[in-house]
Amino acid sequence: MPLLTASHISKRFGHTQALDDVSVTFERGEVHALMGENGAGKSTLGKCIAGLHRQDAGTITLDGRALIPGDLDDAFDAGMRLVHQELAQCPNLSVAENLCLHDIPVRGGARRSGVSLVDFRAMRERAARLVHALDPSIDVEAPLGLLSPGRRQICQIAAALDDGSSPGSKAKGRPKVIVFDEPTSSLSVSEADRLIEITRALAKSGITVIYVSHRMGEIFQVCDRVTVLRDGKFVATNVVKEIDEPTLVEQMIGRRIETARRGEFGKARTARAEEAAHREVVLDVRNVAAPGRLKGVSLQVHAGEVVGVGGLVGAGRSELLDAIFGLDPLADGEVRVSGQLVDRASPRGTIAARMGYVPEDRRNQGLFFLLGVGENTVLPFMPSLAGALGFRRRGAEQSVVAEKFADFRVKAASPSSLPGELSGGNQQKLLIARWMGRGTRVLLLDEPTRGIDVGTKNEVYRLIRQAADAGCAILLVSSEMPELLALSDRVLVMCEGAITGELTGEGLTQANILRLATASDARKAAAGV
């Protein structure tokens, strides 16, 4: 008998039918992938299984027992765990407090006025045991909000591995099923490799891992079987060893496409770099520094050039883009666009300089969740779309929204739908659609294809290259090495808040990027180039 069975699961959100009579079985000790386009229902099915969503119809059975629909406690006690795609944490609390929120350890028998006292020592010990198995450098007593999104994701994964063996833990034994929803989307190459090792070890020990990911390489590297969903419906379940990537893509999107290859955009890289060197310097960053984050970073991006920024999580890549766009009030230095000094006191000045920014953390930095998806798309450009006396021109706004939704295939019931009603991938496409075009001169992209399906990812690659060909200067941060190599004309590598080297032409390889990313300082890196 399968360890876990989802039978005839249906779920609707408003006008959107997220799941429609989906049935899947999961074997004990397997890594089972869920794949499909954005909005196909992968994350929704995982959340129904974990008890976060209450399905409208159908049953979920774990180890012979039917779970109570939409009951997180019942699912947790039965052995279900969920690692969210979005960071579901309290940034103002410490790492240890976040990892123990579901069952805070208390001192045995110690009470004051009927209130239990928190055992902070036990909390720190449990957190350290869990998180240091993934990243020993994380301080469990530090506020979680000070960590990069990648390290915050590691903490979330660590919390799911609690087996009840630590002091004060109320977990009833090891988890039986762990749902990983895009677990590596914020991780570096080395961290993703480490997670894959842990995933295989968990499966080998008998835990079933449900693995939701858009990264094809991971599916073929770590998964045993893969179930494909399309438009909320079941398409097929395949043994990974018996299927190839083109066939899997065809099942996902209903048509056959060529997946992105490293050389697709890289054939003319050297020629483009040489040509760009003679064009106008559009983005000129001079000695940008921030206490504890950046160490006097300087760079230039020419018109029509895509400059990649490589490095490990925590190297300062996202912090650099935040400083350039005016999101870091403590950052100093100069940023010029086409020779004009940019006012970075707030993003208002950088937007006025025709600069756009797709941040890594779309929930906290990118989208306005109380506004409709249409308003989210045109908000930075409302003044340019307005009529006389600043009155909004709804027709002009709706035309821009319709055009962008068609170009990026954003799936939303209507322009008035809230971003929270969209899948994570569609939220990401919405954010990219906001900044593409509309006269943008500088485009800052931080993990632009995070959570995007393979079909849309190829379209985004084409649009990035198209924006560069139109003269836009693009600064691209990506943890996906093939993406960085394919799109970049040259790559700047960061380590510990500083640029440790620049790679172009034949020297632009994954090995060289990793070597510079692990250099202790710029001089050591330069000596080895």
C-alpha positions in Angstrom: 0.0 0.0 0.0 1.2 3.6 -0.7 2.3 5.6 2.4 0.2 8.6 1.2 -2.8 8.8 -1.1 -4.5 11.9 -2.3 -7.9 10.9 -3.9 -10.1 13.1 -6.1 -8.8 16.3 -4.6 -10.6 19.5 -5.8 -10.0 23.1 -4.6 -11.3 26.4 -5.8 -10.2 29.9 -4.9 -12.9 32.4 -5.9 -13.3 32.1 -9.7 -10.1 30.0 -10.0 -10.3 26.2 -10.0 -6.9 25.4 -8.6 -7.4 21.6 -8.5 -9.9 19.5 -10.3 -10.4 15.9 -9.3 -6.7 15.1 -8.8 -5.6 11.7 -7.6 -1.9 10.8 -6.8 -0.2 8.1 -4.7 3.2 8.5 -2.9 5.3 5.5 -1.9 7.3 5.2 1.3 10.9 6.4 1.0 10.6 8.0 -2.4 11.3 11.5 -3.7 8.2 12.4 -5.7 8.2 15.5 -7.8 5.2 17.7 -8.6 5.6 19.7 -11.8 3.6 21.9 -14.1 3.3 25.5 -15.3 2.7 28.4 -12.9 -0.9 28.0 -11.6 -1.1 24.3 -12.5 -1.9 23.5 -8.9 1.4 22.0 -7.6 1.7 24.1 -4.5 -2.0 24.0 -3.8 -1.9 20.2 -3.8 1.1 20.2 -1.5 -0.7 22.6 0.9 -3.8 20.5 0.9 -1.7 17.4 1.7 0.0 19.3 4.6 -3.3 20.5 6.0 -2.7 24.2 5.2 -5.6 24.3 2.8 -8.9 22.6 3.2 -9.8 20.8 0.0 -13.4 21.2 -1.3 -13.6 17.5 -2.2 -11.6 14.3 -1.9 -9.6 12.6 0.9 -6.0 12.5 2.0 -4.8 9.3 3.7 -1.5 8.9 5.5 -0.3 5.5 6.6 -3.9 4.1 6.5 -5.5 7.1 8.4 -7.6 9.7 6.7 -6.4 13.2 7.7 -8.8 15.9 8.8 -9.1 18.4 5.9 -7.4 21.7 6.5 -6.2 20.7 10.0 -2.5 21.6 10.4 -2.3 20.1 13.9 -3.7 16.8 12.8 -1.4 16.7 9.8 1.6 17.6 11.9 0.8 15.0 14.6 0.4 12.4 11.8 3.9 13.2 10.5 3.4 15.8 7.8 5.8 18.7 7.3 5.7 21.6 4.8 8.6 23.8 3.7 6.9 26.9 2.1 8.0 28.5 -1.1 7.4 31.9 0.5 9.3 32.5 3.8 6.6 31.9 6.5 8.6 33.3 9.4 8.8 36.1 12.1 11.8 38.2 11.1 11.7 40.1 14.4 12.3 36.9 16.4 15.6 35.0 16.8 16.4 32.0 14.6 15.9 29.7 17.6 12.5 31.2 18.4 11.4 30.8 14.8 12.5 27.1 14.8 10.6 26.4 18.0 7.4 28.4 17.4 5.3 25.2 16.9 6.3 23.8 20.3 8.2 26.2 22.5 10.1 24.3 25.2 9.2 25.2 28.8 11.0 24.5 32.1 9.7 21.3 33.7 7.2 22.2 36.5 8.3 25.8 36.7 5.3 28.1 36.7 4.5 31.7 37.8 0.8 32.6 38.2 -0.1 29.6 36.0 2.2 30.6 33.2 5.0 28.3 32.0 8.5 29.7 31.7 10.3 29.3 28.4 13.4 27.2 28.5 15.7 29.3 26.3 18.6 27.0 26.8 16.7 24.1 25.4 15.4 26.3 22.6 18.9 27.3 21.5 20.2 23.7 21.7 17.4 22.3 19.6 17.7 25.1 17.0 21.5 24.7 16.8 21.2 20.9 16.3 18.7 21.4 13.5 20.1 24.4 11.6 23.8 23.6 12.0 23.3 20.3 10.2 22.6 22.5 7.1 24.7 25.6 7.8 27.0 25.8 10.8 27.7 29.5 10.3 24.1 30.6 11.2 23.9 32.2 14.7 20.7 30.8 16.2 20.5 33.7 18.7 20.5 36.4 16.0 17.3 38.0 14.7 16.2 36.0 11.7 15.4 39.2 9.8 19.1 40.0 9.6 19.7 36.8 7.5 19.6 36.7 3.7 16.6 35.1 2.1 18.7 32.0 1.3 19.7 31.5 4.9 16.2 32.1 6.1 15.1 29.3 3.7 17.7 27.0 5.3 16.2 27.7 8.7 12.7 26.9 7.4 14.0 23.6 6.0 15.7 22.8 9.3 12.5 23.3 11.3 10.8 20.6 9.2 13.4 18.1 10.2 12.6 18.2 13.9 12.2 14.5 15.0 11.3 15.1 18.6 14.7 14.0 20.0 15.7 17.5 21.3 14.8 18.7 24.8 11.4 20.2 25.0 10.3 19.1 21.5 6.7 17.9 21.2 7.2 16.4 17.7 5.9 12.8 17.7 8.8 11.1 16.1 10.4 11.6 12.8 8.3 13.1 10.0 6.8 10.7 7.6 6.2 13.1 4.7 7.9 16.4 3.9 6.6 18.7 1.2 9.3 20.9 -0.2 7.8 23.8 -2.2 10.6 25.2 -4.3 13.1 24.6 -1.6 16.2 25.7 -3.5 14.8 28.8 -5.2 16.8 31.1 -2.8 19.9 28.8 -2.4 23.3 29.0 -3.9 24.8 26.1 -5.9 26.6 24.6 -2.9 23.6 25.0 -0.6 21.3 23.4 -3.2 23.7 20.5 -3.6 23.7 20.1 0.1 19.9 20.1 0.3 19.8 17.4 -2.5 22.1 15.3 -0.5 19.9 15.7 2.6 16.8 14.9 0.5 18.2 11.6 -0.7 19.3 10.7 2.8 15.8 11.4 4.1 14.2 9.2 1.4 16.8 6.4 2.1 15.7 6.5 5.8 12.1 5.9 4.8 10.7 9.5 4.7 8.6 10.4 1.7 9.6 13.7 0.1 7.2 15.6 -2.1 9.4 17.9 -4.2 7.8 20.9 -6.0 10.4 22.5 -8.3 10.8 24.2 -11.7 14.5 23.2 -11.9 14.7 20.4 -14.4 18.2 19.4 -13.4 17.1 18.8 -9.8 14.2 16.6 -10.9 16.4 14.3 -12.8 19.1 14.4 -10.1 17.1 13.7 -7.0 13.6 12.4 -7.8 12.3 8.9 -8.3 8.9 9.7 -9.8 7.3 12.8 -11.2 3.6 13.8 -11.4 2.6 16.4 -13.9 -0.4 18.8 -13.4 -1.8 21.1 -16.0 -4.6 23.7 -15.3 -5.4 22.0 -12.1 -5.8 18.5 -13.6 -3.8 15.3 -13.4 -1.8 14.6 -16.6 0.6 11.7 -15.8 2.9 10.1 -13.3 6.3 9.0 -14.7 9.3 7.1 -13.4 12.1 9.7 -13.8 14.5 7.2 -15.3 12.0 6.3 -18.0 11.3 9.9 -19.3 13.4 12.6 -20.9 13.3 16.4 -20.4 11.5 17.3 -23.7 8.8 14.8 -23.0 8.3 16.1 -19.5 8.1 19.7 -20.8 5.6 18.7 -23.4 3.4 17.1 -20.7 3.6 20.2 -18.6 2.7 22.8 -21.2 1.0 20.8 -23.9 3.6 21.6 -26.6 7.2 20.7 -27.4 9.9 23.4 -26.9 13.6 23.6 -26.8 14.8 24.1 -23.3 17.5 26.8 -22.6 21.1 25.6 -23.2 24.2 27.3 -22.0 25.3 28.3 -25.5 22.0 29.6 -26.6 22.7 33.2 -25.8 26.4 32.8 -25.2 27.6 32.2 -28.8 28.2 35.9 -29.5 29.1 36.9 -25.9 32.6 38.0 -26.7 31.5 40.1 -29.7 28.7 41.7 -27.7 31.1 42.5 -24.9 33.6 44.2 -27.2 30.8 46.1 -29.0 29.3 47.2 -25.7 32.6 48.6 -24.5 32.3 51.3 -27.1 28.7 52.3 -26.2 27.4 54.8 -23.7 27.9 53.9 -20.0 24.3 53.9 -18.8 24.8 52.7 -15.2 27.8 54.0 -13.4 28.2 52.8 -9.7 31.0 54.5 -7.8 32.3 53.3 -4.4 28.9 52.2 -3.0 29.4 50.9 0.5 27.1 49.9 3.4 28.2 49.1 7.0 28.6 45.3 7.3 27.2 44.6 3.8 29.2 46.3 1.0 32.8 47.3 0.7 33.1 50.1 -1.8 31.7 48.5 -4.9 32.2 50.2 -8.3 31.0 48.9 -11.6 29.7 50.1 -15.0 27.1 48.7 -17.4 26.9 49.9 -21.0 23.8 50.3 -23.1 22.7 47.0 -24.5 24.8 45.0 -22.0 23.8 42.2 -19.6 26.2 42.1 -16.7 25.8 39.2 -14.3 26.6 39.2 -10.6 27.7 35.9 -9.3 28.6 34.7 -5.8 27.3 32.6 -2.9 24.2 33.5 -0.8 25.3 36.2 1.6 28.0 37.6 -0.7 26.3 40.9 -0.9 24.6 40.6 -4.4 21.1 41.5 -3.3 22.4 44.2 -0.9 24.2 45.8 -3.9 21.0 46.0 -5.9 19.1 47.4 -2.9 21.8 50.1 -2.4 21.7 51.0 -6.1 17.9 51.3 -6.2 17.8 53.5 -3.0 16.4 50.9 -0.6 19.3 51.0 1.8 19.3 54.3 3.7 22.8 53.6 5.1 24.5 53.1 1.8 26.8 55.8 0.5 28.6 56.3 -2.8 27.4 57.6 -6.2 25.1 56.1 -8.8 24.7 57.8 -12.2 22.4 57.0 -15.1 23.6 58.3 -18.4 26.0 60.6 -16.6 23.3 62.1 -14.3 23.6 61.7 -10.5 20.7 59.7 -9.2 18.9 60.8 -6.0 18.8 57.6 -4.0 17.1 59.1 -0.9 14.1 56.9 -1.9 13.1 54.7 -4.8 11.1 57.7 -6.2 14.4 59.2 -7.4 15.7 56.0 -9.0 12.3 55.4 -10.8 12.5 59.0 -12.1 15.9 58.1 -13.5 14.1 55.3 -15.4 15.5 52.5 -13.3 13.5 49.3 -12.6 14.1 46.7 -9.9 12.8 43.1 -9.6 13.9 42.2 -6.0 14.6 38.7 -4.7 11.9 39.0 -2.0 8.8 39.7 -4.0 6.5 39.5 -0.9 8.2 42.1 1.3 9.8 44.3 -1.4 8.0 43.8 -4.7 4.2 43.5 -4.6 1.4 45.5 -3.0 -0.9 42.8 -1.7 -3.8 45.1 -1.0 -3.9 46.4 -4.5 -5.2 44.6 -7.6 -2.7 42.9 -10.0 -3.5 45.6 -12.6 -2.6 48.5 -10.3 0.5 46.5 -9.2 1.6 46.4 -12.8 1.3 50.1 -13.7 1.8 51.8 -10.2 5.3 53.2 -10.9 4.2 54.6 -14.2 0.8 56.1 -13.2 2.1 59.7 -13.5 3.2 59.1 -17.1 -0.1 57.5 -18.0 -2.2 60.2 -16.3 -4.2 62.8 -18.2 -4.6 66.5 -17.5 -4.2 67.7 -13.9 -3.0 64.2 -13.0 -6.3 62.4 -13.3 -5.9 58.6 -13.9 -6.7 57.4 -17.5 -8.2 54.0 -16.8 -8.3 53.1 -20.4 -4.5 53.7 -20.9 -3.8 51.7 -17.7 -6.0 48.8 -18.8 -4.3 48.7 -22.2 -0.8 48.4 -20.6 -2.0 45.7 -18.2 -3.7 43.7 -21.0 -0.5 43.9 -23.1 1.8 42.8 -20.3 -0.5 40.0 -19.1 -0.6 38.6 -22.6 3.2 38.9 -23.1 4.0 37.2 -19.8 1.0 34.9 -19.7 0.0 36.0 -16.2 -2.9 33.9 -15.0 -5.4 36.1 -13.0 -9.2 36.0 -12.9 -9.2 39.8 -13.6 -7.0 42.9 -13.2 -8.8 43.5 -9.8 -7.6 40.2 -8.4 -5.2 40.5 -5.5 -1.6 39.2 -5.8 -2.3 36.8 -3.0 -4.8 35.0 -5.2 -2.1 34.1 -7.7 0.4 31.3 -7.6 4.0 32.2 -6.6 5.2 31.9 -10.2 2.5 34.2 -11.5 3.4 36.7 -8.8 6.9 36.7 -10.1 5.8 37.1 -13.7 3.6 40.1 -12.5 6.7 41.7 -11.0 8.8 41.3 -14.1 6.0 42.5 -16.3 5.9 45.7 -14.3 9.4 46.8 -15.2 9.9 45.4 -18.7 9.5 48.2 -21.3 8.0 51.6 -20.5 11.2 53.3 -21.3 13.3 51.6 -18.6 17.0 52.5 -19.1 18.5 50.4 -16.3 17.0 47.1 -15.2 18.1 45.5 -11.9 17.1 41.8 -11.8 17.6 39.7 -8.6 16.7 36.1 -9.2 14.2 37.0 -12.0 13.1 33.5 -12.8 12.6 32.3 -9.3 9.5 30.1 -9.2 8.9 30.4 -13.0 8.1 27.3 -15.1 10.4 26.2 -17.9 8.1 27.5 -20.7 7.9 31.0 -19.2 11.6 31.0 -18.2 12.6 30.7 -21.9 10.2 33.6 -22.7 11.8 35.7 -19.9 15.2 34.9 -21.3 14.1 36.2 -24.7 12.6 39.3 -23.2 15.8 40.1 -21.2 17.9 39.8 -24.3 15.3 41.8 -26.3 15.5 44.6 -23.7 19.3 44.6 -23.9 19.1 44.8 -27.7 16.8 47.8 -27.3 19.6 49.6 -25.4 18.7 48.8 -21.8 21.5 48.3 -19.3 20.8 45.2 -17.2 22.4 44.1 -14.0 21.5 40.4 -13.3 21.8 38.4 -10.1 21.1 34.7 -10.4 22.0 31.6 -8.3 21.3 29.4 -11.3 24.7 29.0 -12.9 23.4 28.0 -16.4 21.2 31.0 -16.4 24.0 33.3 -15.4 26.3 31.9 -18.1 23.6 31.9 -20.8 22.4 35.5 -20.3 25.5 37.5 -19.2 27.9 39.3 -21.6 30.3 39.4 -18.6 30.1 38.4 -14.9 31.2 40.3 -11.8 31.8 37.9 -8.9 31.2 39.0 -5.3 32.5 37.6 -2.0 32.0 39.2 1.5 30.6 42.4 0.1 33.3 43.1 -2.5 33.8 42.4 -6.2 36.6 39.7 -6.3 36.9 39.5 -10.1 35.4 40.0 -13.6 35.0 37.2 -16.1 34.5 37.5 -19.9 34.9 35.4 -23.0 36.4 31.9 -22.6 37.2 32.7 -18.9 33.5 32.9 -18.1 33.0 29.4 -16.7 31.2 27.9 -13.7 34.5 26.8 -12.2 35.9 30.3 -12.3 32.8 31.8 -10.8 32.9 29.4 -7.9 36.6 30.0 -7.4 36.2 33.7 -7.2 33.0 33.4 -5.1 34.9 31.5 -2.4 38.0 33.9 -2.3 38.6 35.4 1.1 39.4 38.9 -0.3 40.0 40.7 -3.6 43.7 40.4 -3.6 43.7 36.7 -3.0 41.2 36.3 -5.9 43.2 38.5 -8.2 46.3 36.5 -7.6 44.7 33.4 -8.8 43.0 34.7 -12.0 
